[in-house]
Amino acid sequence: MPRMAESLKLYVDLAQTPDVIYRTWLSSEGHREMTGAEATIDDAVGSKHSAWDGYIWGQNLELEPNRKIVQSWRTSHFPADAADSRVVVRLEPIAGGTRVTIDHTEIPDGQGQSYRGGWKQFYFDPMLAHFGSPAASTAGPAKKKAAPKKKAAPKKKAAPKKKAAPKKKAAPKKKAAPKKKAAPKKKAAPKKAAPKKKAAAKKKAAAKKKAAAKKKAAAKKK
């Protein structure tokens, strides 16, 4: 029964341009400085490569300058009858550096998880120490592109508000009835002046004179 092959995909963001990382990967000296272990490699299609003191070896299958490196790849832990696995290294410019994505396929059954940890420990970690990390750098499994968000359904237009019924005009106030004119005051009847006391006094004086004259005349006759 044929063995099942495994695959994995990882990425790391580095604070360096794609062309520098491409040249470093395909240079024996650069690869050694980048990983911290002995390596033999060059930038020719068909040439053989080895890394990590001979633990890894294979051949350059396809090279696309500053963008892609394709290699056959195996380690001393591969079963003797296992075919070579395939490694594709993709270099993508990002803000502040480069995203390096490792697409590793045709891994012998049961070894995928081990090589996932190996890529991080023996490549990504030393590469981050060598090149540095952009501000938004993360190292981990390659994430699938998020599905585009569905456009929100357009909001229904609010029904127009009903116009308020016009207010009824207030009935005009009745005019106040004109005030009745006050009846004219009756003129007071003129009071008749009482006969003056002087006239009475004159009459009394005249009467006294007459009486006195009579007395004198009577006295003379005696």
ABEGO torsion letter per residue (X at the ends): XBBBBBBBBBBBBBBBBAAAAAAAAABAAAAAAAAGBBBBBBABBGBBBBBGGGABBEBBABBBBGABBBBBBBBAABBAABBBBBBBBBBBBBBGEBBBBBBBBGBBBGAAAAAAAAAAAAAAAAAAAAAEBBAABBBEBBBBBBBBBBBBBBBBBBBBBBBBBBBBBBBBBBBBBBBBBBBBBBBBBBBBBBBBAAAAAAAAAAAAAAAAAAAAAAAAAX
